[in-house]
């Protein structure tokens, strides 16, 4: 249900970004830079809240990890999304430096979620 919810919100919300990958417990999106925070927020909400609301037997909270970058091999893990649009990254400064230039010139990002 998380996949269907995300896809519907992207289409009805007039986003350019699209779901391009779905494997077991993971979703992958091609995300346009201006839509990055909204897509991260949508994905987190869909997988942690919406997808589990009808699963009454689940007694523990569902959590998902988010990563973004220019390709699957060069992603940064998102530590926290704040309501004011700020994104905290986890990892080393070297990780950020390694893909910073790629992110500046990229026309699309890859956004991945893992449950």
Residue, then its C-alpha position, 0 to 999 in steps of 0.5 A: x500500500x505504501x507504493x500505491x500511496x506514494x505513486x498516487x500522491x506524486x501523480x495527483x500532486x503534479x510532481x515531476x518525480x516518479x517511482x522507478x524501483x520497487x523491490x521487497x522492502x525498498x522504493x526508489x524514486x527519480x527526484x527533481x532537485x526542487x522536489x527533494x524535501x517534499x518527496x522525502x517527506x512523502x516517502x517517510x510518511x507513506x512508509x512509516x504511517x500510511x502503510x501500517x495504519x490498517x495493520x492492527x497486529x503490528x505493535x512496534x513502530x515501522x521505521x524507514x531509512x532514506x538515502x539520496x544521491x546521483x546513483x545507487x552507488x553514491x548516496x548519503x543517508x538522511x538522519x532527520x527531516x525537520x518540518x521547516x525543510x532542513x535535512x540532516x545527513x549522517x556520515x562523514x564529511x568526506x562522504x558529502x565532499x565525494x558527491x557534492x559536485x555531482x549533486x550540484x550538476x545533477x538534473x535528477x537525484x535518486x531517492x531510496x527508502x528501506x524499511 
